[in-house]
């Protein structure tokens, strides 16, 4: 079969083939780029396998492309990379691999194209297209990857038990591809993941999180998390999320399955944002519910302060999973901690003071917080959903009005600590902090406007009352 798509007529691919012919080397574009070409998905990363030295071909291609090409050589791995404009081309020699049980790092030897295709993770990633002039565009598809693309199936080229035992990260990749592409896991592939799930223990947390992030950025992330659960991987890689599963019933009253609710919230928010850490906030917003669950005779099941408990859990989860310990984590902590505040506002009278405090605490993340709260409305009662959305809109309108008038978002009290010390002749002490805090509260409660003169006058009043002057 010959691929005739216009993309395969790319000048860069012809150039690679021409240089390979000069060097008398067989070369093929292989893997994800071929898959995405057939699926009409954009891809700028090209993998080229060479029967011979991939580094030699990369050097020749870089020289031909001239000063706009950047060549990187990784001799330890026998690979090279050429970056040219908006493309990255990876060159590697065809190889065969063997594995030891305690490591996913293979013993690598030179091999044939067939052996190189045998080592690929899935049939849809094992297809190769020849770039040599006399066979240009010829598709080599030994495992019927084209059929699996048409059938929307993820399947391993060889025995899936061996494939996953050799490199357990492939279990995560299988689920990730199924999620990204909207494909199904072949039955034997699915069962093999379930049988080999314990092997995930030899994979680093960083590699696992890299796959989870790709799942999180897909159109419907819930697909991946459900597959992780059904294959038995979820409690091994993310026990806190697995703990959300299930419904407990007492006196005929049950609570919602928090795991399924969480995935619905995640899918809801994914329709409106590509922000990775906002999506993580959606996944973790109810993570504190198992620890806060209690039965109260008068009201039934409660999850009091689950937002606070959940926010306290986030740093431990991020550390255990080797996720960022920086402002990204702080953002998720904030989202989880504050996600109940807007709903409490719409259930009570929306006071200016409460809205000011929410604006102050959320700062520039207030719009993200409101997106999360909207996504958290998952009731099957259409009237209730409409009412909540309408009430959230009222809160938003109130926020706009107060922000225009009071400039609360990320504000600092207009009378600063050094001015308090200078005017009142104070050394650094708790009284200074107490005055700053009192001024802030007075502004948030609407007692005084967010202006220097009003704040200064209020400070002097408090100082007299506290015998500081």
N, C-alpha and C positions, 0 to 999 in steps of 0.2 A: 504493500500500500504506500502511496506517495501523498504527503501532505502538500496541499496547494494553497493553503491560506496565505493571504497577502503578507502576514507577519513573518512567515518563513522566508520571504524575499527581502528581509532586512539586510542592508548593506554590511552591518557588523558581522552577521552570521556568514555571509558570502566571503568576507575578508578572512574570517577564522578558517573557513574551509580552504581558501586559497593558500594560506600559510601552512596549513596541515599538508596539503598536496606537495608543496615545495619541500617540506621536511620528510615526505613519504610516511606520514602518520595517519592512521584512521582516527577520525574524531566525530563525536556525536553530541548534540545538545540533549540533555536527559533530565528526567525528574519533574519537579514542580512547574518549570517553565513550559514543558510540553503539555502537562496536564491542563494548565491554565490557558494555553493556546487553544486547545480543543474545546474547553468550556467557555471560551471568549471572555476570560477574566484578565484584567490588566496585570502585568508582571514585568518588572524591570531587572530582576535578578536572574541571571542565566548561568546554569551549571553545564560545563562542557567536560566530558570524559574522553580521554585520549588513550588509545592502545599504544602505550609508550610513555614518554615523559610529558606530563602536563605542564611542568615548569618551562621546558624548552619551547613549547608552543606559545605559552603566555608571553615569554620574552620576545618572541618573534612578532606576535600580534601587537604588543605594546610599542615596539620599535616602528612598526608599520603605521600605527595610529598617530605617532609623533608626540609633540609636547603636551597635547591635551589629555594624554593617557597617563594614569598613575599606576605603576606596577608594584605589587607587594608579593614577596616570595616567602613561603613558609617551608623551608627545606626539611624540617623535622617531620612534617606531615606529608611531604611530597606534593604540596598544593601551591597555587599562586592565584592572585586576584588582579584583575585589570579593571580600574574604574575609568569610565569614559563618558563624559557628560552626565546624563541621568541614569546610566546603566552600570551595573556591576556584573562582571563575568568571572566566575570561579572555574579554574582549570585543575583537573586532577587526573592522574593516570589510572587506568582501569585496574581494579584490585579485587582480591578475594580476602575474606576475613574469617578468623576463627576466634572463639571466645573461651574465657575461663569463667567458672561459675561465680566467683566472687567479684567480678568486675564487668562493666558494660563496655570497657575500652578494649577493642579487638586487637588481635595480632594480625597485622596487615602484610600482605605479600602482593607482588605484581600479578595481575591476572588478565583474563580475556574479557571482552565485552559481556559475554554470557555470564561469566562469574560475577562481574560487577552488577549486572541486572539481578542476579540471584540474591545479592546481599541487600537489595533495596527493601524498604519497609512494607510498601503496599503496591499492588498491581498497578494502580493509577499513577504511581511515582516511578515505575520501572520502565516506562516507555522511552525510547530513544529515537532521535531523528538524525540521520547521517548528514554531515556537512561537506563531505568530500564531493568534488565537482561531478564525478561520474555517477554518483548515487544521491545527489543532493535532494533532500526532502523525503527520502525513503524512511518509512516508519518501521521500527523493530519493536514488536509487541509480543514477547514470548508468553506472557501470562494473561492475555486477553484483557488488558487494562481498558481498551476502548469499550468492550462489552460492559465492564464494571462502571465506566463513566455513564454509559447509556442507562444502566440499571441502577445508578445512584448507590453503589455498594462499595464499602471499604473491606478489602480482603487482602491477606498476605500472599506473596508469591509462593512461598514454601510453607512447610508445616508451621502453623501459628504458635504452637507450644514452643517450638525451638526459637522462632522469631522473637517471641516475647521474653522467653527465659534468657536468651542471649543478651538482649538489650531491652530491659523493662520500660525504658522511656517510651518505647514504641506503643505501649498500651495507652499512655497519655496522648500521644500523637494520633492514634486511631480515633480516640474520642474527640480530640480537637478538630481533626479533618471532618468527621461526621457532623460536628456542630457548625463549622465554617461553611461547608458545602451543602448542608442539608441532605446528607447521605445517610444510609443505614449501615450498621455493622453487620457483615455476613455472620450467619449463625455460628459457624465454627470459630470465627474470629472473636465473637462475643464470648463464647464459652471458654475459649483459651485465655482471655483476659481474666475471667472469673477464677480459672484454675491457677493462674500464675500471679495473682494480685499481690501475694506476699513478697514477691521479688522486687516490688517497688521500693523496698527498704534500702536497696543499694544505690538509688538515684538521689542526687543532691537536692536539697530543698530549692535551691536557685533554679535548677532545670525544671522542677515540677511547677514552680510559680510562673516561670516563663510560659509554659503551656497553659496554665490557668488564665494568665492575662490574655492570651490569644482567644481562649474560650469566652472570656468576659467581654471582649471587643467584637464578638460575632453578633449577627443580627438577632438571634434568639439564644442567649447564653444558657437559659434553663435546660436546653437539650443536652448540653455537656454535663451539667450537674446531675441531671437525672440518670445519664449513662454512668457517671462515676458512682452513683448510688447503686444502680442495678448490678453493676459488675463487682461491687464490694470494695472498690478502691476508696470511696469517700471516707469511711471511718479511719482508714490508714493514713490518709494525707491531710484530713481536715476533720478531726473528731468533734470539734465544737459545732460545726455545721450539721454533722450527722446527728448530734444530740437534739436538734430541732424537730426531728421526725416523730410522727406518731400522735395519737389522740388519746387522752385519758378521760374516762367517764366516771362520774360519781353522782349518785342519786338521779340517774337519767340525764345528767347534763354534761356535755363534752365541750371542749374548746376546739378551735380550728387547728388543723395541722400546720404548725408554724413553718415547717420546711417548704411545703407547697405554697403557702402564702408568700414566703420570702422569694421564691422563684417567680411568682406572678408579679411581685413588685419589681424585681430585677428586669423582667421582660418589659414591663410597663415603662420603666425609666429609660430603657435602651431604645425605645421608639423616639425618644426626645433628646438624647444626648450621647455623644461619643466619648465623654470624659471618663477615663478609666477609673479614677478614684471616686467619682460620684457613683459609678456602677458598683464598685466595691462597698461603698457606704450603703447602698440598697441591699446588697447581699448580707451585710452585717448589722443592719439596723435593729433586728430583733434578737441578736445573738445572746443577749442577757436573759431572755425569757425562761429557759429551763431553770436557771438559778433563782429566778424571782417567782416562779409559779407557786400559787397557794390556793387552798380552798377556803372560802368564807361562806358560811351558811346563808347569810343574807343576800349575797350577790353571785355566788358561784365561783368560778375560776377567776383569779386575778393575777396580774403580772406587774405589780406595783414597782416603780423605780427601775423597770427593766432597761430603760434608756441609760440610766446612770451606771447600772451594773455592766451593761454592754460596753459603754465607753471605757470603763476600767479594764475590761478584758482585751481591748484592741491592742495595746502595747505588747501584751504577752503573746497574743496570736501572731502579730507581725514579727516579733523576735523569733518565735519558734519556727515560723515558715520562711525566715530569712528575707522578709519583705522590708522595704525602706524604713529606716528609723529616723525620719526627718519630717519636713513640713507636709509630706504626703500622708504620713500616718496621723499627724496632728489634725489634718483636714478631716480624715475619716472619723477620728475621735469626736471632733466637733459636730459632724453631721449626725452621728449616732446619739450623742448626748442631747442634741436639740430637736431631734425629729418629732418629739411629742408636743413641743411647745405650740406650734401653729394650730394643732387640732384642739388643744386645750383652750386656745383663744376663741375658736369658732363655737365651742361648746358653752362658753361663758360670754358675758357682755364684752365686746371688744373695746377695752379702755385704751386711751392714748398712752398711758404709762406702760401697760403691758407690751404694746407694739414698739414703743421706744426701746424698751429693754431687749426685746428680741432683735431689733435692728442693731443695737449696740453689741450684743453678744455674737451675732452671726456675721456682722461686718459685710465685707464684699462677697461673702458666700451666701447671702440671704436668698438670692435667686435660685441657686443650686438647692438650698434647703427646701424651698417651696416646690421645686420640681420633685424632690424626694417625697414630700408630703402628698402631693397629687398622686404620685405613683402608688402610694401606700393605701389608697382607697380601692379596696378589692371586693367590696360587698356585692352580693348577687342581687341585692335590693336596688333596682334602678332608681327609685325615688330617693333613697338615701344617698346614693352616689351623686345624683344631680344636686341634692341639697348641700352636700359637703363641698362640691366643686364651686357652687355659687357662693358659699360662705368663705371659701378660700379667696375668691375673687374680691370679696369685701375687705378681707384682711390686706390683700395686695393694694387695693385702692387707698386704704388707711395708711399703709407704709409709704406710698408715694406722696401723699399729702404731708405727712409728718417729716419725711426726709427733705422735702422742698422747704419746709418752714424751719425745722430745727437742726438740720444737718447732723444727724445722730450717727450715721454709719461710720464706724471707725474713729469716732471723735475722741479727743483728749480734753479733759476739763480745761476751760479757758484760763483759769488761774493755776499756774504750775507750781510745783513744789519749791523751786528756788525763790519764786516771788513771795510765797507764803513765809518762808524763813526770813527773807530780807525785811518784809514789811513788819512782821511780828517779832523780829529779832530772836529767832529760834535757831538752835542747833538741830541737825538731823535727829528726829525722834518720832515716836509713834503718833504724837499729836499732829504732825504735818500730814502723815498718811490719812489720819482720821478726817482732817479737814478736806483733803482732796476727795476722799470717798463721799463725804457728805455733800460736797458741791456736785459731784457726779450724780448722786441719787436725787438731788433736788432738781437737776435738769431733766433726768429721765422721768421723774414723777410730775413734771410740768409746773413745779413750784416757781422756778425762775427760768428765763429763756437762756438759750445756749449762746451767751454773749459775755464778754469780759467784764464790762462795768457791773452788770447785774450779779455776776459770780463774785466779783470783788466785794461788792456791798454785802452779799450774803456771807462771805467769809468773815468780814469784820463783825457782823452781827453774831455769828457763832463764836468768834474769838472772845467777844465781850461776855457772852453767856458762860463760857468755859474759863473765864478769868485768865485768859492768855494775854490780855492787855489791860 
